[in-house]
Amino acid sequence: MNSGFTDIREYKKALRAKYKEFRRNMSDTEKADKDNAVLQKIVSTAVYKSCEMLLTYVSTAIEVDTKGLIDIALKDGKAVIVPKCVDGTREMKFYEIHSLDDLEICTFGVLEPIPDKCREITAFENAVCIVPGLAFDLCGYRLGYGGGYYDRFLSAHAELFNIGICYCGCTVNRLEHGRFDVPVNMLITEKYMRKINKGA
């Protein structure tokens, strides 16, 4: 990438504002229909069907909904693992939850596991990780919220198969990215699923 660090920060800041506005402008019905379409595509994949453990964020109002996915995964007998941001760091810890009642509002107003009620998980065998993003490009690179939490986690766990979920209107052909950005293995929107060839 040719842009300097300051340039890419301004570039990402502008894109974040654009795609947050796009999401806020969706009607409740439109969002629910798109969320359900994404959900059905996730659970139809071979990687979801065969995994024993599902790592997923808990969605906020402008994100692709994951609460329905959590419910389905629990009913399917999968271990559902949810991140918790570690105060004062850019790291996440992951905990197994058994229902949405195991969550509380924490960092950035996000629902996170209650450590006293949940078991911390540090080994992620036969797992699939659902990755949030404000936007994704067709090479699997994501525009996050700027904290770098998921890029750090994915860099440390290259063995994980990860799926980026996003609305089709928040995808682009190419996003400028830095050397520490980690692409996903698969991108799912309400309209399509795209397997990413990371060697391309």
C-alpha positions, 0 to 999 in steps of 0.5 A, a space after each residue: 500500500 502506498 498511503 502513509 499511516 496518517 492517510 490510511 487513518 483518515 481513509 478508514 475514518 471516512 469509510 467508517 462514517 459512510 458504512 455506519 450511516 448506510 446501516 442506520 438508514 436501513 429499515 427494521 424490516 429490511 435489516 431483519 430480512 438481510 440478517 436472516 439471509 446471512 444467518 441461513 447462509 452461515 448455517 448452510 456451510 459445511 464448515 459450520 455443520 462440521 464444527 464443534 465450536 463457534 466463536 462469535 461476537 454479539 451484535 450491536 444495533 448496526 451490525 449483522 445480527 448474531 443473536 439468532 445464530 447463537 440460539 441456533 448454534 446452542 440448539 445444534 449442540 455446538 459450544 458457543 464462545 464469545 469475546 470479552 475485551 480486556 480492559 487497558 489492552 487491545 486483547 480479547 479473552 473468550 468464554 463459553 456461554 450457554 444462553 444470552 443470560 450469560 452476557 452483560 453490557 461492557 466495553 463500548 456498550 457491547 454485550 460480553 460474557 460474565 466471567 464469574 458465570 462462564 468458562 474461559 476458553 483458550 484452545 480452539 479446536 474444530 472451531 469456526 470464528 465469525 468476524 464482524 466488520 463495517 465493510 469487507 472487500 473481495 479479498 477478505 480484508 475488513 474495515 473494523 472499528 479501529 481497535 485492532 482486536 480481531 486482527 491481533 486475535 486472528 494473527 495469533 490463531 491462524 489455524 482458525 477458519 474465519 467467516 466475515 459477515 457483512 451487508 452486500 451494500 458494505 462490500 467493495 472491490 478493494 480496501 486499502 489495508 496495512 501489513 497487520 490486517 488479516 483477511 477472512 477465509 470466507 465472506 458471507 452477505 445476504 446475497 452471496 458466499 465467497 471463499 477467499 483464496 488467501 494465496 491469490 
